[in-house]
Amino acid sequence: GAWFSGDERAQPRGGDGRPQTADVVYLDPDRDIALLRPERPMADHLDLAPPSGPGPVGVLRFDDDSDRPVIDRGEIVELVDITLDGQGRRAAARLRADIEPGDSGAAVLDDDGDLVAMVFATARDREIGWAISAVELERALAALERRGPGVGPPAC
């Protein structure tokens, strides 16, 4: 769900649906990405892969009724470059999927189970959503690694 408030702590949910705390270890407002280090592992590792183009995907999100993770069918309609408030061009995907407010951060998975994008917005009609490409996630991880010794990627 929508748990990031812009401070140095966040409250994601683990694979069991229980809330937990997490430290924000990297924030990139241009990409609208926050990388977190949770207090306990959230799920198995997901490999990053650039989206191959339009086609079917799964959207891994939390079901509001059960607080459990579910994978909904979706489709990448097109790959685009977008800007945030006219600045910070980033690689993204326009999705056709049932994305609800609060699904920011939901993983978009390809047929191989690789993470190809991450949801960051939905249109008012909720049939169209937007996801940041794994290309941008890889760039954010690389920027985090360049920050210096003792700072590594968050546990996933």
Disulfide bonds with the S-S distance in Angstrom:
none
